[in-house]
Amino acid sequence: MAAKKKVRALPPIPAGALPVVPEPSRPKLMPESTPDYMAGAWVSCLRWAIGKEEVRASFTQETGIAWSPPRNGFERAIDEATGADRKFVEAFVTWFNDAVWGDVNAEDGDDASP
């Protein structure tokens, strides 16, 4: 029979020796009623919505705010200088939270969005 090797216990890890992993930040425009653990789903749904022409058309029809992505660097510079891109995104996300995402705390059958 082969002799069993004695296994040594590892020394304890001193406090502060492991890197601290920061908590992921909560998206600033995500509704307060949406739990932090659903942030990924909210971002994915928002990216889907902003990428769909028919959703953007509904947004424009309901809000009167129209914007199209810049086609070149000059248009991008104008949007950044005037803040048009940021204003659109903030308005779209506000509309999206009400019209698409809804209230995650709504009971089944409740009208979660207007």
C-alpha positions in Angstrom: 0.0 0.0 0.0 1.3 3.5 -0.9 1.8 5.9 1.9 -0.7 8.8 2.0 0.8 12.2 1.6 0.0 14.6 4.4 -1.7 17.7 3.1 -0.8 21.0 4.7 -3.5 23.6 5.4 -3.1 26.9 3.6 -2.4 29.9 5.8 -5.3 32.3 6.3 -5.5 35.2 3.9 -4.8 38.5 5.7 -7.6 41.1 5.6 -7.2 43.6 2.8 -5.1 41.2 0.7 -7.9 40.4 -1.8 -8.9 43.0 -4.3 -12.2 44.7 -3.6 -14.7 44.3 -6.4 -16.9 47.4 -6.6 -20.7 47.0 -6.8 -21.9 47.7 -10.3 -23.4 51.1 -10.6 -27.1 51.5 -11.1 -28.1 53.1 -14.4 -29.0 56.8 -13.6 -32.2 56.8 -15.6 -33.5 53.3 -14.6 -36.8 53.6 -12.7 -36.6 53.5 -9.0 -39.2 50.6 -9.0 -36.7 48.4 -11.0 -34.5 46.4 -8.7 -30.8 46.6 -9.2 -30.6 42.9 -10.2 -32.7 43.8 -13.3 -30.4 46.5 -14.5 -29.0 44.2 -17.3 -32.5 43.4 -18.5 -33.5 47.1 -18.5 -30.4 48.1 -20.5 -31.0 45.2 -23.0 -34.6 46.2 -23.5 -33.7 49.9 -23.8 -31.0 49.0 -26.5 -33.5 46.9 -28.3 -36.1 49.7 -28.2 -33.8 52.5 -29.4 -32.7 50.3 -32.3 -36.2 49.6 -33.6 -37.4 52.1 -36.1 -41.1 51.5 -35.2 -40.4 52.2 -31.5 -38.6 55.4 -32.3 -41.5 56.4 -34.6 -43.9 55.9 -31.7 -41.7 58.0 -29.5 -41.6 60.8 -32.1 -45.3 60.6 -32.7 -46.1 60.8 -28.9 -43.5 63.3 -27.9 -42.8 65.4 -31.1 -39.1 64.9 -30.5 -37.3 63.7 -33.6 -33.6 62.9 -33.9 -31.5 60.7 -36.2 -28.0 59.4 -35.6 -25.3 61.6 -37.1 -24.1 60.4 -40.5 -20.5 61.8 -40.2 -18.1 63.4 -37.8 -19.3 66.9 -38.6 -22.9 66.1 -37.6 -21.7 64.2 -34.5 -19.7 67.3 -33.5 -22.8 69.5 -33.9 -24.9 67.1 -31.8 -22.3 67.0 -29.1 -21.9 70.8 -29.1 -25.6 71.5 -29.0 -26.5 68.6 -26.6 -29.1 67.3 -29.1 -27.9 63.7 -28.7 -28.1 63.9 -24.9 -31.5 65.6 -24.9 -32.9 62.9 -27.2 -31.5 60.1 -25.1 -32.9 61.6 -21.8 -36.3 62.2 -23.4 -36.3 58.7 -25.0 -35.4 56.9 -21.8 -38.1 58.8 -19.8 -40.7 57.8 -22.5 -39.3 54.2 -22.6 -39.6 53.8 -18.9 -43.4 54.7 -19.1 -44.4 53.3 -22.5 -42.3 50.2 -22.8 -40.7 49.1 -19.6 -43.6 49.9 -17.2 -43.8 49.4 -13.5 -42.1 46.1 -12.4 -44.2 46.1 -9.2 -47.5 46.1 -11.0 -49.7 43.1 -10.4 -50.5 40.7 -13.3 -53.4 42.3 -15.2 -52.6 45.8 -14.0 -52.0 48.3 -16.7 -48.3 48.8 -15.9 -47.8 51.5 -18.6 -50.0 54.3 -19.7 
